[in-house]
Amino acid sequence: MLFRLLRLILVFMLVVSAQPSFDAMAQAIGQGSAQLIADQQKVVQDLTAKTDGLEKKVTDDAEDDAALVDIRLQLEDMSRAALNSALAFRSRLTDINNRIEVLGPPPAQGQPPEPAIVTNERGALAAEKAEINAVIAGAQNLSIRINGLIDRIGIMRSELFRNVLTKRYELTDALSPQAFSDAHDQFTGLYKAVVSWLSFAFKFKLQAVLAAALMALGLAAVLLVGGRRLFGRIFEPDPSIEEPSYLSRLSVAFWSTLLPSAALTVFLASTVFFFNYYNVLRGDIGVFLNALLAVIAVVFCVNRLTNAALEPRLPNWRLIPVATGPARWLVRLTTAMAVVIGFNNFLAVVNDKMGSPLSLTIARSFVATIIVGVILILMALLKPFRARDGTWRPWPAWLRVTAVALGLFTIAAALLGYIGLALFVSLQVVVTGTVLVTAYIGFLSARAIGEEGGFADTSIGRWLTTNSSYDETALDQLGLVVSIAINLMIVLVFLPLILLMWGFQPGDIQAWAYKLATGVTIGSVTISFTGILSGIVVFVIGYFLTRWFQGWLDGSVMARGRVDPGVRNSIRLAVGYAGVAIAGLVGVSAAGIDLSNLALVAGALSLGIGFGLQNVVSNFVSGLILLAERPFKVGDWIVAGDTTGTVRKISVRATEIETFQRQSVILPNSNLINNAVGNWTHRNKLGRVDIKVGVAYGSDVKRVHALLLDIARSHPLVLKNPEPFVLFANFGAAALEFEIRVFLADILNGNIVQNDIRFAIFDEFNSEHIEIPSTPRAVVETKKPEAWPLDDDKMEADFADKEQAEAEAAVEKARLAKSRRKGSKPDPD
C-alpha cells in the first residue's frame, strides 16, 4: 500500500513538472502556425495584386497575340503558386483534425464539465483551423479567377485569328498611285536606318563586328568541314552508284535536307548571338536582321528539299521519276515561291517596325499572294513525265487538281479582298508543305531502316558488319532502335514547326510541354509523363542493381564459401524476386502513383485469382514452398511420375527437369508438391544398384553365388561398406534367379557399374560353362501372298482354263459314277 501511494505521488509530480513544457510546446506550435498563416496571406495578397495588373494588361493588349500568350504563361504560373499556397497547410490541417478527434466532442448538457485545459485547446485549434480555411478559400478563389482570365485569353486569341482570316480589305487604296509613293518612302527609311547602323558599327564597333563575324564564320567552317567528314556519305549522293536502293535515296534526301538546314540555322543563330553579345545590334536593326536570317533559312531549306527530292544533276538518285528538264523547272518555281513568301514576311516586319500605312501592307500582301497562286498553277500545268513513245504526261489528276484549286483559291481570295486568308494559305503551302514533305521522307526512311535487313544495307550497317561482331539479328534489332529514334526525332523537331506555322506562339508550345511533363488530368486521374519516365528509369536502375548484386553474391560470396549449388540457386532466386519487387514498388512510387490506390486493384486481382488464376497462384505458392523447404535442389536426380532426370532450374511457376535423353521437361510446381517425388540424391549421392541374372536348372548354385559375389567386390566403384550382397531370389519358371545388390558412392554412376558387372558375369559364366537360359520362342510361319498378275488378259485366260478344267472334271466324275452303278448289278445266270 505504501509503495502504491509513493508511486502515485511520483506520477503527480512528473505531470506537474511537465505541464510548463507542454504549454511551451503548444505555444511554439501555435507561433509556427501563425507565422505560416501570415506568410501565405502575404503570398495570396501579392498574387492578387499581380492578377489585377495582368487583367488590366489583357484589356490593353487585346490585339497583340504574342503579348496575350506571355500574359497567359504568367497567369498559369500564378495559378500554380496559388494552389501551392493552399497546399502548404495540408500537414497542419491533418494535425489539427487528428488532435480534435483525440480530444473528442465537448460534453453534452447535463454531463460533468471537462477540464479547462481541454476546452481552451479545442477552442484554439478551432480558431486556428478557421484562419487556415480562410487563407485556403482566398487562394482557391484567386485560382478560379486566374483560370477565368486564362479562358478569356483563349477566346480573345481565337477571335483574333478568325478576324485575320475573315477580314476583308478594300483594294482601291492599295492599288492606287499613293501605294507606290508609300513604298518609296518605306524603302528610303529602311535604307537610311541600315546605312546609319553600318556607319555606327564601323566607327565604334568595328572590332566587335569583326570578332563576331570571325566567330560565326569559324563555327560555320567547323560545321561544314566536320559535317562533311562525319556525315558526307549520308547526305551526299554518290555519282558512281548507278542504281541506288530506295532506302539510300530516301536517306540521302532526308539527311541532305535536315543536316545542312540545321547547320545553317546554327550558323545564323550564332551570328545573331555574337552580335547581341558585343552590343553591335540596335533595336530596329536587330529585328530586321532576325527577320532576314529567318527568310534565308526558309529559302535554303526549301531549295535543299526540292534539290534532294528531284536531284536535277543525278537522275538515278531522284525520289520522283520526273524528267531532267521539268525537274529543274520545279526546283526554280518552288524556290521562287519560297523567296516571294519570305521576302513578303521580311517586309511585313519592316512595315510593322516603321509604322507603314495599311494600304502598303495590303498592296504588298496582294502582290505576293497573286504570285504564289500563279506559280502553283504553273507547277500544276507542268508535264514532268515522259512516256516511252516520247510524249509528255502531266501530273496525276488528284495532284494537278489540288494544286490548281489552291492557286485559284489564293488568287480569288486576294482579288476579293481577303488578304489575310490568301496570305495564310500561301504561307502554309510553302512552309508547312516543306516541313510535311521532309517529315514524310523521314518517316519513310525510318520505316525502310526498320524493315528486316534494311539497316544492314545502309553505310553505317555495312561499317558495323565489317568492324564489329554484330550478326544479322543484332543489326535488325539495332535497326528497329534507330527507326524508333528517327521517328521520335521527327516528331519532336517538326511538330513544333508546324504548330508555329499554324499561328501558335512559342508560349503555347511551352505551356503544352509543361502540362505533358507535369501531368495531364483525365477525370480524377493525373498522368505525368515525367513521372512515368522517372518511374521507368528508377525501375531499370533497380533491376540492374539487383542483377549485379545477384551475380556478386553468387560468384563472390557463396562460391568462395563453397555453398551447396542448390542453396545458392535458392538464395539467388529469392534475392532476385525480392529485388525486382522492391524496384517495382519504388518505381511505382517514383512515377507518382499512390500505392494506397492499389487496394482496389488488389481486390480485383483477388477476385480474378479466386476464379481464373487458381492454377497460377497454386504453382507460385508451390514454387515458394520448394525454394523454402528444398525437398530437392538443382542437380538432384528425381523421379516425378513418368519423368526421371536431373533438376536444372527451379522457378516460382515451374521446375525444369532434364532427362537422360537430354529432353527438357517443364513440370508445374503444384504437381511436385501434391504428388510423390523420388529423390535419389536428397541428402547424399549414396545409393544401391540391383542387377538380376538367371542360371539354368542343374547349375552349381554355390559356385554361382561365389562368382557373383567376387565380381561385385572386384568392381572399383562398388563400396566395401556397406558390402555387396548376392541374393538367391527365386526358383523361376525357366531359371534359378539371383540378384546382385551393390552400394555406390555416387548413384549417378549406376549405369556404368551395371554395364561393367553384366559384361563380367557373361565372361565368367562362359569360362565356367554356366548356362544362362532363355525362354523358347514359337516359330510363326507366314503365308506368302500370291503375286498379283502383271497381265489382265493372262489372268482372264487362266481363269477360263481353270473353269473349263473344273467343268471337264465334273463331267468325268459323273460318267465314272454312272459306270460304277451299271457294273454293280449281278450278271444274269
C-alpha positions in Angstrom: 0.0 0.0 0.0 2.8 2.4 0.9 4.6 1.7 -2.3 1.5 2.3 -4.4 1.0 5.7 -2.7 4.6 6.7 -3.3 4.2 5.8 -7.0 1.1 7.9 -7.4 2.9 10.9 -5.7 5.8 10.5 -8.1 3.5 10.4 -11.2 1.7 13.5 -10.0 5.0 15.4 -9.5 6.1 14.4 -13.0 2.8 15.6 -14.6 3.0 18.9 -12.7 6.6 19.4 -13.6 6.0 18.6 -17.3 3.0 20.9 -17.6 5.1 24.0 -18.4 7.0 22.2 -21.1 3.7 21.0 -22.7 2.4 24.6 -22.6 5.7 25.8 -24.1 5.5 23.2 -26.9 1.9 24.2 -27.7 2.9 27.8 -27.7 5.8 27.2 -30.1 3.5 25.2 -32.4 0.9 28.0 -32.3 3.6 30.6 -33.2 4.9 28.5 -36.1 1.4 28.1 -37.4 0.7 31.8 -37.1 3.9 32.6 -39.0 2.8 30.2 -41.8 -0.6 31.8 -42.0 1.0 35.3 -42.2 3.4 34.2 -44.9 0.7 32.6 -47.0 -1.6 35.6 -46.6 1.1 37.8 -47.9 1.7 35.4 -50.9 -2.0 35.5 -51.7 -2.1 39.3 -51.5 0.9 39.6 -53.8 -0.7 37.2 -56.3 -3.9 39.2 -56.2 -2.1 42.4 -56.9 -0.3 40.8 -59.9 -3.6 39.4 -61.2 -5.1 42.9 -61.1 -2.2 44.2 -63.1 -2.4 41.4 -65.7 -6.1 41.7 -66.0 -5.7 45.4 -67.0 -2.9 44.4 -69.4 -5.2 41.9 -71.1 -7.5 44.7 -71.9 -4.7 46.9 -73.2 -3.1 44.2 -75.4 -6.3 42.7 -76.8 -4.9 43.0 -80.4 -1.4 41.5 -79.7 -1.4 37.7 -79.9 2.2 37.3 -78.6 1.5 39.6 -75.6 -1.6 37.6 -74.8 0.4 34.4 -74.8 3.0 35.9 -72.5 0.3 37.0 -70.1 -1.3 33.6 -70.1 2.0 32.0 -69.2 2.4 34.3 -66.3 -1.2 33.6 -65.1 -0.6 29.9 -65.3 2.5 30.3 -63.1 0.4 32.3 -60.6 -2.4 29.8 -60.6 0.1 27.1 -59.6 1.6 29.3 -56.9 -2.0 29.9 -55.5 -2.6 26.2 -55.4 0.8 25.6 -53.7 -0.2 28.2 -51.1 -3.3 26.3 -50.3 -1.5 23.0 -50.2 1.1 24.4 -47.7 -1.5 23.9 -44.8 -2.1 20.2 -45.6 0.1 18.8 -42.9 -1.0 21.3 -40.3 -4.7 20.7 -41.0 -4.1 17.0 -40.7 -2.5 17.5 -37.3 -5.4 19.8 -36.1 -8.1 17.3 -37.2 -6.3 14.4 -35.5 -5.9 16.4 -32.3 -9.6 17.4 -32.3 -10.6 13.8 -32.9 -8.4 12.8 -29.9 -10.0 15.5 -27.7 -13.5 14.4 -28.7 -16.7 16.4 -28.8 -17.5 18.8 -25.9 -19.6 17.3 -23.1 -23.3 17.5 -23.6 -25.6 19.4 -21.3 -26.1 17.6 -18.0 -22.7 15.8 -18.2 -19.8 16.7 -15.9 -17.7 19.5 -17.3 -14.4 18.8 -19.0 -11.1 20.3 -17.7 -10.4 23.9 -18.7 -7.2 23.0 -20.5 -9.1 20.7 -22.9 -11.7 23.4 -23.6 -9.0 26.0 -24.2 -7.1 23.7 -26.5 -10.2 22.8 -28.5 -11.1 26.5 -28.9 -7.5 27.4 -30.0 -7.5 24.6 -32.6 -10.9 25.6 -33.9 -9.8 29.2 -34.3 -6.5 28.2 -36.0 -8.4 26.0 -38.3 -10.8 28.8 -39.2 -7.9 31.1 -40.1 -6.3 28.4 -42.2 -9.6 27.8 -44.0 -9.9 31.5 -44.7 -6.5 31.6 -46.3 -7.2 28.4 -48.3 -10.5 29.9 -49.5 -8.8 33.1 -50.7 -6.2 31.1 -52.6 -8.8 28.9 -54.2 -10.9 31.9 -55.2 -7.8 33.5 -56.7 -7.0 30.4 -58.6 -10.6 30.3 -60.0 -10.2 34.0 -61.1 -6.9 33.3 -62.8 -8.3 30.3 -64.7 -11.2 32.5 -65.8 -8.7 35.0 -67.2 -6.8 32.2 -69.0 -10.1 31.1 -70.6 -10.8 34.7 -71.6 -7.4 35.0 -73.3 -8.0 31.8 -75.2 -11.3 33.2 -76.5 -9.7 36.5 -77.4 -6.9 34.8 -79.4 -9.4 32.7 -81.3 -11.3 35.8 -82.3 -8.1 37.5 -83.4 -7.2 34.5 -85.6 -10.7 34.4 -87.1 -10.6 38.2 -87.7 -7.2 37.9 -89.5 -8.6 35.2 -91.9 -12.1 36.7 -92.5 -11.4 40.4 -92.6 -12.0 42.0 -96.0 -10.0 44.9 -97.2 -10.7 47.4 -100.0 -8.2 47.2 -102.8 -8.9 50.6 -104.3 -6.5 52.4 -101.9 -3.9 49.6 -102.0 -3.6 49.7 -105.8 -3.6 53.5 -106.1 -0.5 55.5 -107.1 -0.3 56.5 -103.4 0.8 53.0 -102.6 3.9 53.4 -104.8 4.8 56.6 -103.1 4.4 55.0 -99.7 6.6 52.1 -100.8 9.3 54.5 -102.0 9.2 56.3 -98.6 9.4 52.9 -96.9 12.5 51.7 -98.7 14.1 55.1 -98.2 13.6 54.9 -94.5 14.9 51.3 -94.4 18.0 52.4 -96.4 18.7 55.2 -94.1 18.3 53.1 -91.0 20.7 50.4 -92.4 23.3 53.0 -93.5 23.1 54.7 -90.2 23.7 51.5 -88.3 26.6 50.5 -90.6 28.3 53.8 -90.1 27.9 53.5 -86.3 29.2 49.9 -86.3 32.2 50.7 -88.4 33.1 53.7 -86.4 32.5 52.5 -82.9 32.0 48.7 -83.0 34.4 47.6 -85.8 36.4 45.3 -83.5 33.2 43.7 -82.1 31.8 43.3 -85.6 34.9 41.6 -86.8 35.2 39.4 -83.7 31.5 38.3 -84.0 31.9 37.7 -87.7 35.1 35.7 -87.3 33.5 33.5 -84.5 30.4 32.9 -86.6 32.5 32.1 -89.7 34.7 29.8 -87.6 31.7 27.9 -86.3 30.3 27.7 -89.8 33.6 26.3 -91.0 33.6 23.7 -88.2 30.1 22.7 -89.1 30.8 22.4 -92.8 34.1 20.6 -92.6 33.2 18.4 -89.7 29.8 17.7 -91.1 31.2 16.7 -94.4 33.8 14.4 -92.8 31.3 12.8 -90.4 28.1 12.8 -92.4 29.3 13.3 -96.0 28.3 9.8 -97.0 24.9 10.2 -95.5 23.7 13.4 -97.2 25.8 13.5 -100.4 24.7 11.2 -103.3 27.4 9.1 -104.8 27.5 9.6 -108.6 29.4 6.3 -109.1 26.4 4.3 -107.9 24.2 3.6 -111.0 21.2 2.1 -109.3 21.0 3.2 -105.6 18.4 1.4 -103.5 15.2 3.1 -102.4 16.4 3.3 -98.8 19.6 5.0 -99.9 17.7 7.6 -101.9 15.3 8.2 -99.0 18.1 8.6 -96.5 20.1 11.0 -98.8 17.0 13.1 -99.5 16.1 13.3 -95.8 19.6 14.0 -94.3 20.7 16.2 -97.2 17.7 18.5 -96.2 17.9 18.2 -92.5 21.6 18.4 -91.7 22.6 21.4 -93.9 19.5 23.3 -92.9 20.3 22.7 -89.2 23.9 23.7 -89.8 22.8 26.9 -91.5 20.3 27.6 -88.7 23.0 27.2 -86.1 25.4 29.5 -88.0 22.7 32.2 -88.4 21.7 31.9 -84.7 25.3 32.1 -83.6 25.8 35.3 -85.7 22.9 37.0 -84.0 24.1 35.8 -80.6 27.6 37.2 -81.0 26.2 40.5 -82.4 24.0 40.8 -79.3 26.8 39.7 -77.0 29.0 42.5 -78.3 26.1 45.0 -78.3 26.5 45.5 -82.1 22.8 45.4 -83.0 20.4 48.3 -82.5 16.8 47.6 -81.6 15.3 48.1 -85.0 18.3 46.6 -86.8 18.2 43.5 -84.6 14.5 42.9 -85.6 15.3 43.4 -89.3 18.3 41.1 -89.1 16.3 38.3 -87.3 13.6 38.5 -89.9 16.1 38.5 -92.8 18.0 35.5 -91.4 14.7 33.6 -90.9 13.9 34.2 -94.6 17.3 32.9 -95.6 16.9 29.8 -93.6 13.4 29.0 -95.0 14.5 29.6 -98.6 17.6 27.5 -98.2 15.6 24.6 -96.6 13.0 24.7 -99.5 15.8 24.7 -102.1 17.6 21.8 -100.4 14.4 19.7 -100.2 13.5 20.2 -103.8 17.0 19.5 -105.0 17.2 16.4 -102.8 13.8 15.0 -104.0 14.2 15.9 -107.7 18.1 15.8 -108.0 18.4 17.6 -111.4 22.1 16.6 -111.8 21.8 12.8 -110.9 18.6 11.2 -112.3 19.3 7.9 -110.7 19.0 9.5 -107.2 15.6 11.1 -107.8 12.7 10.1 -105.5 10.2 11.3 -108.1 10.8 9.8 -111.6 10.4 13.1 -113.5 12.4 14.2 -116.5 15.5 16.3 -116.0 14.1 19.5 -117.7 10.9 19.5 -115.6 12.9 18.7 -112.5 15.0 21.9 -113.0 11.8 24.0 -113.5 10.2 22.5 -110.4 13.2 23.5 -108.3 13.2 27.0 -109.7 9.5 27.5 -109.3 9.5 26.1 -105.7 12.5 28.3 -104.7 10.9 31.4 -106.3 7.7 30.8 -104.3 9.7 30.5 -101.1 11.6 33.7 -102.0 8.3 35.6 -102.5 6.8 34.4 -99.3 10.0 35.0 -97.3 10.5 38.5 -98.8 6.9 39.4 -98.0 7.3 38.3 -94.4 10.5 40.4 -94.1 8.7 43.4 -95.5 5.9 42.8 -93.0 8.4 43.0 -90.1 9.8 46.2 -91.7 6.3 47.7 -92.1 5.4 46.9 -88.5 8.6 48.4 -87.1 8.5 51.5 -89.2 4.8 52.2 -88.9 3.9 51.9 -92.6 0.3 52.7 -93.7 -2.2 49.9 -94.0 -2.5 50.4 -97.8 1.1 49.5 -98.3 0.7 46.3 -96.2 -2.4 45.3 -98.3 -0.6 46.0 -101.6 2.5 44.0 -100.6 0.4 41.0 -99.4 -1.8 41.2 -102.5 1.1 41.1 -104.9 2.8 38.2 -103.0 -0.4 36.0 -102.9 -1.1 36.6 -106.6 2.5 35.5 -107.5 2.2 32.4 -105.3 -1.1 31.5 -106.9 0.3 31.8 -110.4 3.3 29.7 -109.5 1.0 27.0 -108.1 -1.0 26.9 -111.4 2.2 26.8 -113.5 3.5 23.9 -111.4 0.2 22.1 -111.9 0.2 22.6 -115.6 3.8 21.3 -116.0 4.2 17.9 -117.7 7.0 16.3 -115.9 6.8 12.7 -117.1 8.0 11.4 -120.5 6.5 8.2 -121.9 8.4 5.6 -123.9 6.9 6.9 -127.1 8.3 10.4 -126.4 5.0 12.1 -125.4 4.9 14.2 -122.2 2.4 13.2 -119.5 1.0 15.6 -116.8 0.8 15.0 -113.0 -1.8 12.6 -111.6 -5.2 14.1 -111.7 -5.7 14.4 -108.0 -2.4 16.3 -107.5 -3.0 18.5 -110.5 -6.5 19.4 -109.4 -5.3 20.1 -105.9 -2.5 22.5 -107.0 -4.8 24.3 -109.4 -7.5 24.7 -106.8 -5.1 26.1 -104.2 -3.7 28.5 -106.8 -7.1 29.7 -107.9 -8.3 29.9 -104.3 -5.4 32.1 -103.3 -5.8 34.4 -106.3 -9.6 34.7 -105.8 -9.2 35.4 -102.1 -6.7 38.2 -102.8 -8.9 39.7 -105.6 -12.0 39.7 -103.3 -10.0 41.5 -100.6 -9.4 38.6 -98.1 -5.7 39.3 -98.0 -5.2 37.6 -94.6 -6.7 34.4 -95.8 -4.8 34.4 -99.1 -1.5 35.1 -97.3 -2.2 32.4 -94.7 -2.9 29.8 -97.5 0.3 30.8 -99.4 2.4 30.6 -96.3 1.1 27.1 -95.4 1.6 25.9 -99.0 5.3 26.8 -98.9 6.4 26.4 -95.3 4.1 23.8 -94.0 4.3 21.8 -97.2 8.1 21.8 -97.0 8.0 20.6 -93.4 5.4 17.9 -94.1 7.3 16.6 -97.1 10.6 16.5 -95.2 8.9 14.7 -92.3 7.2 12.3 -94.6 10.5 11.4 -96.2 12.0 10.9 -92.8 9.1 8.6 -91.8 9.7 6.6 -95.0 13.4 6.3 -94.2 12.7 5.2 -90.7 10.3 2.5 -91.9 12.7 1.3 -94.5 15.5 1.1 -91.9 13.3 -0.8 -89.5 12.4 -3.5 -92.1 14.2 -6.8 -92.0 17.7 -6.4 -93.4 17.2 -2.7 -94.0 19.7 -1.3 -91.6 22.4 -3.8 -92.8 22.1 -2.2 -96.3 23.0 1.3 -95.0 26.5 2.6 -94.9 26.6 2.5 -91.1 25.2 -1.1 -91.1 27.9 -2.1 -93.6 30.6 -0.5 -91.5 29.3 -2.2 -88.3 29.2 -5.6 -90.2 32.9 -5.1 -91.2 34.3 -3.6 -88.0 32.2 -5.3 -85.3 30.9 -8.7 -84.2 27.2 -7.9 -84.8 25.3 -10.6 -86.7 22.2 -10.1 -88.9 19.8 -10.5 -85.9 21.6 -7.9 -83.8 21.7 -5.5 -86.8 18.0 -5.9 -87.3 17.3 -5.1 -83.7 19.6 -2.1 -83.9 17.7 -1.1 -87.0 14.5 -1.1 -85.0 16.0 1.1 -82.3 17.4 3.5 -85.0 13.9 3.6 -86.7 12.2 4.4 -83.4 14.8 7.1 -82.6 14.3 8.7 -86.1 10.5 8.8 -85.7 10.8 10.4 -82.3 13.3 13.0 -83.6 10.9 13.8 -86.5 8.0 14.3 -84.1 10.0 16.5 -81.7 11.5 18.6 -84.4 8.8 19.1 -87.0 5.6 19.1 -84.8 6.6 22.5 -83.1 7.5 23.9 -86.5 4.0 23.0 -87.9 2.3 24.5 -84.8 4.2 27.7 -85.2 3.3 27.9 -88.9 -0.4 27.5 -88.0 -0.5 30.5 -85.8 0.5 29.1 -82.4 3.0 31.0 -80.3 6.2 29.6 -78.7 4.4 30.2 -75.4 1.6 27.8 -76.4 4.2 25.0 -77.1 5.9 25.8 -73.8 2.7 25.6 -71.9 1.7 22.3 -73.5 5.1 20.8 -72.9 4.9 21.8 -69.2 1.5 20.2 -69.0 2.7 17.0 -70.6 5.7 16.9 -68.3 3.9 17.7 -65.0 0.7 15.8 -65.7 -2.4 15.6 -67.8 -5.7 15.2 -65.7 -8.3 12.8 -67.1 -11.2 12.7 -64.8 -9.8 12.0 -61.3 -6.6 10.5 -62.7 -3.4 12.6 -63.4 -0.9 11.2 -65.9 2.6 12.7 -65.7 4.9 11.7 -68.5 7.9 12.9 -66.5 6.8 10.9 -63.5 6.2 7.8 -65.7 9.7 8.3 -67.2 11.2 8.7 -63.8 9.5 5.5 -62.6 10.8 3.6 -65.6 14.3 4.9 -65.0 14.2 4.0 -61.3 12.9 0.5 -62.1 15.6 -0.1 -64.7 18.3 1.0 -62.3 16.9 -1.1 -59.5 16.6 -4.1 -61.9 20.2 -3.9 -63.0 21.4 -3.3 -59.4 19.5 -6.5 -58.4 21.1 -8.5 -61.2 24.6 -7.1 -60.3 24.0 -8.0 -56.6 22.8 -11.5 -57.5 26.0 -12.1 -59.6 28.2 -10.7 -56.9 26.5 -12.7 -54.1 26.6 -15.9 -56.1 30.0 -15.6 -57.7 32.0 -13.9 -54.9 30.4 -14.7 -51.6 28.7 -18.1 -51.9 31.2 -19.5 -54.4 34.1 -18.7 -52.1 32.1 -20.1 -49.2 31.6 -23.3 -51.2 27.9 -23.2 -50.5 25.8 -26.1 -52.0 24.7 -25.3 -55.5 21.1 -25.9 -54.6 21.3 -23.5 -51.7 23.0 -21.0 -54.0 20.2 -21.3 -56.5 17.5 -20.8 -53.9 19.2 -17.7 -52.4 19.9 -16.2 -55.8 16.3 -16.6 -56.9 14.9 -15.2 -53.6 17.2 -12.2 -53.9 16.2 -11.7 -57.5 12.5 -11.8 -56.8 12.8 -9.6 -53.8 14.9 -7.0 -55.7 12.6 -6.9 -58.6 9.6 -6.5 -56.4 11.3 -3.6 -54.4 12.4 -2.0 -57.7 8.8 -2.2 -59.0 7.4 -0.6 -55.8 10.0 2.2 -55.8 9.4 2.8 -59.5 5.6 3.0 -59.0 6.2 5.5 -56.1 8.6 7.5 -58.3 6.0 7.6 -61.0 3.7 9.5 -58.6 1.2 6.6 -58.2 -0.3 6.4 -54.7 0.2 2.9 -53.5 -2.9 3.1 -51.3 -4.9 3.4 -54.5 -3.7 -0.1 -55.5 -6.1 -1.6 -52.9 -8.9 -1.6 -55.5 -6.6 -3.3 -58.0 -5.6 -5.9 -55.3 -9.3 -6.5 -54.6 -10.0 -7.1 -58.3 -7.0 -9.3 -58.6 -8.1 -11.4 -55.6 -11.4 -11.8 -57.3 -9.7 -12.9 -60.5 -7.4 -15.2 -58.6 -10.4 -16.8 -57.0 -11.9 -17.7 -60.4 -9.4 -17.9 -63.1 -5.9 -17.8 -61.7 -6.1 -20.6 -59.2 -3.5 -22.8 -61.0 -1.2 -19.9 -61.4 -1.3 -18.9 -57.8 -1.0 -22.6 -56.8 2.1 -23.0 -58.8 3.5 -19.7 -57.5 3.0 -20.7 -53.8 4.3 -24.2 -54.5 7.4 -22.6 -56.0 7.9 -20.6 -52.9 7.5 -23.7 -50.8 10.0 -25.6 -52.9 12.6 -22.8 -52.5 12.0 -22.7 -48.8 11.8 -26.4 -47.8 14.2 -27.6 -50.6 12.9 -31.2 -50.9 15.2 -31.2 -54.0 17.7 -28.8 -55.4 19.4 -28.0 -58.7 21.5 -31.0 -59.7 19.4 -33.6 -57.9 18.2 -36.8 -59.7 14.5 -37.1 -59.1 11.6 -39.3 -60.2 8.3 -37.5 -60.6 5.7 -39.8 -62.0 6.8 -40.9 -65.5 9.6 -38.3 -65.6 13.1 -39.1 -64.4 16.0 -36.8 -64.7 18.2 -34.1 -63.2 16.8 -30.8 -61.9 18.2 -27.9 -63.9 16.1 -24.9 -62.7 13.6 -24.1 -60.1 11.4 -21.0 -60.6 8.3 -19.8 -58.9 6.0 -21.3 -61.5 7.6 -24.5 -62.8 10.7 -26.7 -62.4 12.8 -27.7 -65.4 14.0 -31.3 -65.4 16.5 -32.7 -67.9 16.0 -36.3 -68.7 18.9 -38.7 -69.6 17.8 -38.4 -73.2 18.6 -34.6 -72.9 14.9 -33.7 -73.1 13.8 -30.7 -71.0 10.6 -31.3 -69.2 8.8 -28.4 -67.6 6.7 -29.5 -64.6 4.3 -27.2 -62.7 5.4 -26.8 -59.1 1.9 -27.8 -57.9 2.5 -31.3 -59.3 5.7 -31.7 -57.4 4.1 -30.5 -54.1 0.9 -32.5 -54.4 2.3 -35.8 -55.8 5.0 -38.2 -54.6 8.5 -37.3 -55.8 11.5 -39.6 -55.5 14.9 -38.0 -55.0 18.0 -40.2 -55.4 20.3 -37.5 -54.2 18.3 -35.8 -51.5 20.9 -35.9 -48.6 23.8 -37.5 -50.4 24.6 -39.4 -53.6 24.9 -42.8 -51.9 22.6 -45.4 -53.5 22.1 -49.1 -54.2 22.1 -50.8 -57.6 20.3 -54.1 -58.2 21.4 -56.5 -61.0 19.3 -59.6 -61.8 20.6 -62.7 -63.5 19.3 -66.3 -64.0 21.1 -69.6 -64.4 19.9 -72.9 -65.8 18.5 -75.6 -63.5 21.2 -78.1 -62.6 23.9 -75.4 -62.2 26.0 -75.3 -59.0 24.2 -72.6 -57.1 27.0 -72.3 -54.5 29.6 -71.7 -57.3 27.3 -69.2 -59.0 26.8 -67.4 -55.7 30.6 -67.2 -55.1 31.3 -66.0 -58.7 28.7 -63.2 -58.5 30.0 -62.1 -55.1 33.6 -61.9 -56.4 32.5 -60.0 -59.5 30.6 -57.4 -57.3 33.5 -57.0 -54.9 36.1 -56.6 -57.6 34.5 -53.5 -59.2 36.4 -50.3 -58.2 33.2 -48.2 -57.8 31.4 -50.6 -55.5 31.7 -49.7 -51.8 33.2 -52.1 -49.3 30.9 -50.8 -46.6 28.1 -51.5 -47.0 29.5 -54.6 -48.6 28.0 -56.2 -51.7 25.4 -58.9 -51.3 24.2 -61.6 -53.6 20.6 -62.9 -53.1 19.2 -66.2 -54.3 16.0 -64.6 -55.2 13.6 -67.2 -56.7 13.1 -70.6 -58.4 11.8 -69.2 -61.7 9.8 -70.9 -64.4 12.9 -71.3 -66.6 15.8 -70.3 -64.5 17.3 -70.0 -61.0 17.1 -66.3 -60.3 19.9 -64.4 -58.5 20.2 -60.7 -57.6 23.4 -58.7 -57.0 23.0 -55.7 -54.7 25.9 -53.2 -54.6 26.2 -49.8 -53.0 27.8 -46.8 -54.8 29.2 -43.5 -53.5 27.6 -41.7 -56.5 24.3 -43.2 -57.7 24.7 -41.3 -61.0 27.4 -43.9 -61.9 24.8 -46.7 -61.6 24.5 -47.4 -65.4 28.3 -47.7 -65.7 28.5 -50.2 -62.8 25.6 -52.3 -64.1 27.2 -52.4 -67.6 30.6 -53.5 -66.3 29.2 -56.2 -64.0 27.0 -57.6 -66.7 30.0 -58.0 -69.0 32.0 -59.6 -66.2 29.1 -62.1 -65.5 28.9 -63.0 -69.1 32.6 -63.7 -69.3 32.8 -65.6 -66.1 29.8 -67.8 -66.9 31.3 -68.7 -70.3 34.5 -69.7 -68.7 32.8 -71.8 -66.0 30.3 -73.3 -68.6 27.3 -71.9 -66.6 24.3 -71.6 -68.8 22.1 -68.5 -68.8 18.8 -69.9 -70.1 16.4 -68.1 -72.4 12.7 -68.5 -72.9 12.0 -70.5 -76.2 10.0 -68.6 -78.8 7.3 -70.1 -81.1 8.1 -70.2 -84.8 5.4 -68.5 -86.7 5.1 -69.4 -90.4 3.9 -66.7 -92.6 1.9 -67.5 -95.6 3.3 -65.9 -98.7 0.6 -64.0 -100.6 0.1 -64.8 -104.2 1.7 -62.4 -106.6 -0.5 -60.1 -108.3 -0.7 -60.9 -112.0 1.0 -58.5 -114.3 -1.2 -59.0 -117.3 -5.0 -58.8 -117.1 -5.5 -60.8 -120.3 -3.4 -63.6 -119.0 -5.4 -63.7 -115.7 -8.6 -63.9 -117.6 -7.3 -66.7 -119.8 -6.0 -68.7 -116.7 -9.4 -68.2 -115.1 -11.2 -69.6 -118.2 -8.9 -72.6 -118.4 -9.4 -73.3 -114.8 -13.2 -73.2 -115.2 -13.0 -75.4 -118.2 -10.8 -77.9 -116.4 -13.2 -77.9 -113.5 -16.2 -78.5 -115.8 -14.4 -81.4 -117.6 -13.5 -82.9 -114.2 -17.2 -82.7 -113.1 -18.3 -84.4 -116.4 -15.7 -87.1 -116.0 -16.7 -87.7 -112.4 -20.4 -88.0 -113.3 -19.5 -90.6 -116.1 -17.5 -92.7 -113.7 -20.2 -92.7 -111.1 -22.7 -93.8 -113.7 -20.5 -96.7 -115.0 -20.0 -97.9 -111.4 -23.7 -98.1 -110.9 -24.1 -100.2 -114.0 -21.3 -102.5 -113.1 -22.5 -103.3 -109.6 -25.6 -105.2 -110.9 -25.4 -109.1 -110.8 -24.8 -110.9 -114.0 -27.7 -113.0 -115.1 -27.3 -116.7 -115.0 
